[in-house]
Amino acid sequence: MQNITFRDLFDHIGNERMSFSKRAEALSGQEVELRGYLVAMHADPRQVTLSGEAGVCPDCAEKPVPFLHLPGYAAGANLFSPQAVRLKGTLSFGFAIAPEGYATFLRLENASVATGLKPGLLARKGGRAGTS
């Protein structure tokens, strides 16, 4: 399993020249672990992505935001938070249609949470969040 970052997958992050890196294609088919923020796309909340920035819909962002699709991933509502998560899965690069019906170029397939969450992230509503 390789521990990667969005900088491994994209060149020129944050400007109009942002593009997939050559390494993204080279890593296709490999098991990876990646840190990011879970974001539901505005057009279809079932379309969950792992974004390089918290709380930013990649389709609505003012500047390009690195993200990858998580086909078949169903995050609980409490996981959509400003706290980063680490996911692991199989990186897949190249055009494909996800089971949910949208086109993708970069995916983390069979994604699952790789590491524990901070204590209190999933605390009951109104309860105190734990400290780290």
Steps between C-alpha positions, in 0.01 A plus 500: 500500500638840404431812703445782247384863493302702249833643380584149378185499287484856365739756356447877545246469782294815552533663159350462152791279392405228751510159334544134583863409562685221324525332838119479524499271199803306627325434834182373333408155628705533818381507860546850641420701811409868465399783735223739398153632572173328413278717283162421341460660158221755473358353179454157659563448874549125437817597310759509779852627441820529699615859462830668573312785672240495777142602423561581134292344224747444215235598244424831676848608610639831380837337430574140395486260795662156488257216566426142415175313478398229746266276299265302721622675817222596742631721779286562805378858528726560801811430290434806284692734727793738482719224645717306258467125466743242366356260247656194345401319184604422146594802289349489153597744223331532160153566367223293658133526585438452874215271614313817604503609133754784486823513298833498684871509424648443846345272761573332830315172466390287795587794727493455875612705798870427552554650845291589800321829538568754770311420821165674508459545123200272506380613843128532546345828400545762769775296667854621547755398244809332637842651487803368325 
